[in-house]
Amino acid sequence: YPKSHKVSIKDKPLDLTTIEFKLMLALVESVNAPISSETLYKNLWQEGELKDTSSSLKMHVSNLRRKIKSISGDEITISHVKNKGYCLTIPQF
């Protein structure tokens, strides 16, 4: 629910930080297809806001993966696609 900044999986709310919500929204907008790390950086942070966005992005992806897994198990995943970025995979979507 982009307008209310709420996310739910299987009717269970997912408690996300602002950055995690922006990350989830960007991934959902390209579900089942990779989205480049550069595009994610631009969606998450203003230019010059963070100097080490690479490790920050990895940390937020890791936190989001953990939160998604706590509700969906292995059904919904975020994977790193070499040279392409990250991909949110939702079966039958």
N, C-alpha and C positions, 0 to 999 in steps of 0.2 A: 504494500500500500504506500506508494511513493509520496502522496500528499501528507499523510500522517506519520511518515517515517517509521512504519511498522512492518515487520516481516513475520510470517508464520509458516511453519512447515507441518503438514498433517494436523492443521488446526491448533498447533501449539506455538505460542509466541516465542520468537527468537530475540533475546535481549542483546542488542548491538550498540556499539559506540557509533558516533557520527561518522568516523572514517570507515568502519566496518559496514555501515549502512550504504555509504556511497560506493564502496567496493562491491557489495552485493548487487546493488542496482545496476552498476556497469556490467557485471557478469551476467545478470539476468537478461539485460538488453541484447546480449549476444549469446544466449544459452546454446549449448552444444556446439559452439564454434569458438576457436581461440580469439582472445583479445590481447593486443600487444601490451607489454609492460609500460611502454611510453604513453599509450592511451590511458591506461589506468593511472599513471602518475598525474597526467593532466586533469583527470576527473577527481582525484583525491586531494591534490595540493596545488596551491598557487605557485607560480614560477618563483623560485628563490626562497620558498618557505622552508624547505628542508634541504640540507646539503647531501645527506646520505639516504636518498629515497629508496635505493635498492634494498637495503636491509630493513627499512621501515615497511616497505611493501611486503617483503617476505614475512615479517612478523605479523602484520595484519591479516595476510592470507592464512597463515598458520592458525591464528586465533579464530578466524571465521570458519576454517575447516573443522576445528575442534567443536565449535558451537553447532555447526550443521550436523556433524556426526553424532552428537549427543541426542539428536531428535530423529534423524533419518537413518542412522546406522551407515551402511556403505551404499545406500540407494542413491544419494545425491553427493557428488564429489566435485572438488576443485583440483584440477591437475595442472602441472606445469608442462607446457608443450615446447620442446627445445626450439629456439629461434623464432617462436611465434607468440609466446606469452602464457596466459592462463586461460583455462577453459572450465566453465561450470557445466557439468553433465547431469542432466535430469532425464532419466529414461522415459520413453513414450511422450516426450514433449514436442 
